[in-house]
Amino acid sequence: MRNPARLGAMPDPATVPKHVAIIMDGNRRWAKAHKLPSIEGHRRGIVALREVTHAARDFGIEMVTVFGFSTENWKRDKTEISLLLDLCVYFARSELAELCRNNVRVRVIGQYELLPRASREALDRLMERTAANDGLQLNLAVNYSARTELRVALGNLAADVAAGRLSPDAIDESTMGSYLFTSSMPDPELLIRPGGESRLSNFLLYQAAYAELVVSEVLWPDFGRRELAEAIEHYQRRVAARATSGGL
């Protein structure tokens, strides 16, 4: 049974953001603080993701995009990388029934096709098995880099212009967006970073241009329903203040 103190108040549904992006930061620091191996922090992070997904659905959020595995993660210790990839397979298999039970559709963005076969196939299966769900959409950014995303998008766009399939005069923000990994997705209105760091870390650099940024001091494994509610309420106060002042 969940701790009532962690349930959080229900945000005003009239101004809940439709798309929330989250940088899931602090797993390793959480594990270190609890004198546990790093992988235990990542395992606890899966529990946090489950709770936040439930809360997002309850709050009326339509889409959540989380930074699951960065291209920079390949620089970590090989043993930790191996465990992270194993954890990717574990998540895809263990969370499938829960995601389907809650009508959650999963989409993976990033160059996940470059992952080892077991991880890639597990993610493909997760997307296939949840494709018919029409509730909350959970986007997992796996082997993702915003700079790589932009480089690939611009390369493909330039190739289409060179081949005569696209006129340079037809290129606008909508056209550019259609070449990104997030094609057909709305931009996030709120970007949350648990863990206290105040940087984007190469995540959704183009898409988050107008997102409200909320930094939480709570490490991701301890981030849950209450913390999500607080971030949304912070977002709502900013939106209301901006509407009153007429600011951007």
C-alpha positions as CSV (number, residue, x, y, z in Angstrom):
1,M,0.0,0.0,0.0
2,R,1.3,3.4,-0.9
3,N,2.3,5.9,1.8
4,P,-0.5,8.5,1.9
5,A,2.1,11.2,2.6
6,R,3.5,10.5,-0.9
7,L,0.2,10.6,-2.8
8,G,0.2,14.3,-3.5
9,A,-2.7,16.6,-4.3
10,M,-4.5,16.2,-7.7
11,P,-3.4,19.1,-9.9
12,D,-6.0,21.3,-11.6
13,P,-7.0,19.2,-14.6
14,A,-7.9,22.2,-16.7
15,T,-4.2,23.2,-17.1
16,V,-2.3,19.9,-16.8
17,P,0.4,19.7,-19.5
18,K,-0.4,17.2,-22.2
19,H,3.3,16.1,-22.7
20,V,5.8,15.9,-19.9
21,A,9.5,15.0,-20.5
22,I,11.6,13.7,-17.6
23,I,15.4,13.3,-17.3
24,M,15.6,10.3,-14.9
25,D,18.7,11.5,-13.0
26,G,20.2,10.4,-9.7
27,N,20.1,6.6,-9.7
28,R,23.8,6.1,-9.0
29,R,23.8,8.8,-6.3
30,W,20.8,7.1,-4.7
31,A,22.6,3.8,-4.7
32,K,25.8,5.3,-3.3
33,A,23.8,7.1,-0.5
34,H,22.3,3.7,0.4
35,K,25.6,1.9,0.2
36,L,24.3,-0.3,-2.7
37,P,25.7,-1.2,-6.1
38,S,24.9,1.3,-8.9
39,I,22.6,-1.2,-10.6
40,E,20.3,-1.2,-7.5
41,G,19.7,2.5,-8.1
42,H,18.7,1.8,-11.7
43,R,16.4,-1.0,-10.5
44,R,14.7,1.3,-8.0
45,G,14.4,3.8,-10.9
46,I,12.1,1.3,-12.7
47,V,9.8,1.4,-9.7
48,A,9.8,5.2,-9.8
49,L,9.0,5.1,-13.5
50,R,6.0,2.8,-12.8
51,E,4.7,5.1,-10.1
52,V,5.1,8.2,-12.2
53,T,3.4,6.6,-15.1
54,H,0.4,5.7,-12.9
55,A,0.3,9.2,-11.6
56,A,0.6,10.8,-15.0
57,R,-2.4,8.8,-16.2
58,D,-4.4,9.8,-13.1
59,F,-3.5,13.5,-13.6
60,G,-4.7,13.5,-17.2
61,I,-1.3,13.7,-18.9
62,E,-1.4,12.2,-22.4
63,M,2.3,11.6,-23.0
64,V,5.4,11.1,-21.0
65,T,8.9,11.0,-22.5
66,V,11.8,9.7,-20.3
67,F,15.5,9.8,-20.9
68,G,16.3,6.1,-20.3
69,F,19.8,5.5,-21.9
70,S,22.0,8.3,-23.3
71,T,24.6,7.7,-26.0
72,E,27.0,9.1,-23.4
73,N,26.2,6.1,-21.2
74,W,28.5,4.0,-23.4
75,K,31.5,5.8,-21.7
76,R,30.6,4.1,-18.4
77,D,32.2,1.0,-17.0
78,K,31.6,-2.0,-19.2
79,T,30.2,-4.0,-16.4
80,E,27.6,-1.3,-15.6
81,I,26.8,-0.9,-19.3
82,S,26.1,-4.7,-19.5
83,L,23.9,-4.6,-16.4
84,L,22.0,-1.6,-17.8
85,L,21.3,-3.5,-21.1
86,D,20.2,-6.5,-19.1
87,L,17.9,-4.2,-17.1
88,C,16.5,-2.9,-20.3
89,V,15.4,-6.4,-21.2
90,Y,14.1,-7.0,-17.7
91,F,12.0,-3.8,-17.9
92,A,10.6,-4.6,-21.3
93,R,9.5,-8.1,-20.1
94,S,8.5,-7.4,-16.5
95,E,6.5,-4.2,-17.1
96,L,4.6,-5.4,-20.2
97,A,1.6,-6.8,-18.3
98,E,1.4,-3.7,-16.0
99,L,1.6,-1.4,-19.0
100,C,-1.2,-3.2,-20.9
101,R,-3.3,-3.4,-17.8
102,N,-3.1,0.4,-17.6
103,N,-3.7,0.9,-21.3
104,V,-0.2,2.5,-21.8
105,R,1.3,2.5,-25.3
106,V,5.1,2.5,-25.5
107,R,7.2,4.1,-28.2
108,V,11.0,4.0,-28.3
109,I,13.0,6.9,-29.7
110,G,16.7,7.1,-30.4
111,Q,19.0,4.8,-32.2
112,Y,17.9,1.7,-30.2
113,E,18.5,-0.5,-33.2
114,L,22.2,-0.2,-32.5
115,L,21.7,-2.0,-29.1
116,P,22.6,-5.7,-28.7
117,R,20.0,-8.0,-30.2
118,A,18.4,-9.1,-26.9
119,S,17.7,-5.5,-25.8
120,R,16.6,-4.4,-29.3
121,E,14.2,-7.4,-29.6
122,A,12.8,-6.8,-26.1
123,L,12.0,-3.2,-26.9
124,D,10.5,-4.1,-30.3
125,R,8.2,-6.7,-28.6
126,L,7.2,-4.1,-25.9
127,M,6.1,-1.7,-28.7
128,E,4.3,-4.3,-30.6
129,R,2.4,-5.7,-27.6
130,T,1.3,-2.2,-26.5
131,A,0.6,-0.7,-29.9
132,A,-3.2,-1.2,-29.6
133,N,-3.4,0.6,-26.3
134,D,-4.9,4.1,-26.6
135,G,-4.2,5.6,-23.1
136,L,-1.1,7.3,-22.0
137,Q,1.8,7.2,-24.4
138,L,5.2,6.4,-22.7
139,N,8.2,7.3,-24.9
140,L,11.5,5.7,-23.9
141,A,14.5,7.6,-25.2
142,V,17.1,4.8,-25.6
143,N,20.6,5.3,-27.0
144,Y,19.4,8.8,-27.6
145,S,21.3,12.0,-28.3
146,A,19.6,15.2,-29.3
147,R,22.6,16.3,-31.3
148,T,22.7,13.0,-33.1
149,E,19.0,13.4,-33.7
150,L,19.5,16.8,-35.3
151,R,22.4,15.7,-37.4
152,V,20.4,12.7,-38.8
153,A,17.4,14.9,-39.4
154,L,19.4,17.6,-41.2
155,G,21.2,14.9,-43.3
156,N,17.9,13.4,-44.4
157,L,16.3,16.8,-45.0
158,A,19.3,17.8,-47.1
159,A,19.1,14.6,-49.1
160,D,15.5,15.2,-49.9
161,V,16.2,18.7,-51.0
162,A,19.1,17.5,-53.2
163,A,16.9,14.8,-54.8
164,G,14.1,17.3,-55.5
165,R,11.6,15.7,-53.1
166,L,11.5,18.9,-51.0
167,S,11.7,22.5,-51.9
168,P,13.9,24.7,-49.6
169,D,11.1,27.2,-49.5
170,A,8.8,24.6,-48.0
171,I,11.0,24.0,-44.9
172,D,9.4,25.4,-41.8
173,E,9.2,24.2,-38.1
174,S,6.6,21.6,-38.9
175,T,8.8,20.2,-41.7
176,M,11.8,20.1,-39.5
177,G,9.9,18.3,-36.8
178,S,8.8,15.6,-39.2
179,Y,12.4,14.5,-39.6
180,L,13.1,14.1,-35.9
181,F,12.9,10.9,-33.9
182,T,9.8,12.5,-32.2
183,S,7.9,12.9,-35.5
184,S,4.2,13.1,-35.0
185,M,4.6,13.9,-31.3
186,P,3.7,17.3,-29.7
187,D,6.5,19.2,-28.1
188,P,6.7,18.8,-24.3
189,E,5.2,21.6,-22.3
190,L,7.0,20.6,-19.1
191,L,10.5,19.2,-18.7
192,I,11.4,17.8,-15.2
193,R,14.9,17.0,-14.0
194,P,15.1,15.2,-10.7
195,G,18.4,15.0,-8.9
196,G,19.2,18.7,-8.6
197,E,21.2,19.3,-11.8
198,S,20.2,22.3,-13.9
199,R,21.1,21.2,-17.4
200,L,19.4,19.5,-20.4
201,S,22.2,16.9,-20.9
202,N,21.6,16.6,-24.7
203,F,17.9,15.7,-24.3
204,L,15.2,17.1,-26.6
205,L,17.1,20.2,-27.4
206,Y,14.9,21.2,-30.3
207,Q,11.6,20.0,-28.9
208,A,12.0,21.6,-25.5
209,A,12.6,25.1,-26.8
210,Y,9.5,26.5,-25.1
211,A,9.0,23.9,-22.3
212,E,8.8,25.0,-18.7
213,L,11.8,23.6,-16.8
214,V,11.4,22.3,-13.3
215,V,14.4,21.0,-11.3
216,S,13.7,18.8,-8.3
217,E,16.3,18.1,-5.6
218,V,14.7,14.6,-5.2
219,L,16.8,11.8,-6.7
220,W,14.9,9.8,-9.4
221,P,14.5,6.6,-7.4
222,D,12.6,8.6,-4.7
223,F,10.6,10.7,-7.2
224,G,6.9,9.7,-7.3
225,R,3.4,10.9,-7.4
226,R,3.8,13.7,-4.9
227,E,6.9,15.1,-6.7
228,L,5.1,14.9,-10.1
229,A,2.1,16.8,-8.7
230,E,4.4,19.5,-7.2
231,A,6.2,19.9,-10.6
232,I,2.8,20.2,-12.4
233,E,1.6,22.7,-9.9
234,H,4.8,24.7,-10.4
235,Y,4.2,24.6,-14.1
236,Q,0.6,25.7,-13.7
237,R,1.6,28.7,-11.5
238,R,4.1,29.8,-14.2
239,V,1.6,29.5,-17.0
240,A,-0.9,31.5,-15.0
241,A,1.7,34.2,-14.2
242,R,2.8,34.4,-17.8
243,A,-0.8,34.7,-19.0
244,T,-1.3,37.6,-16.5
245,S,1.9,39.4,-17.5
246,G,1.6,38.7,-21.2
247,G,5.1,37.4,-21.3
248,L,6.5,34.6,-23.5
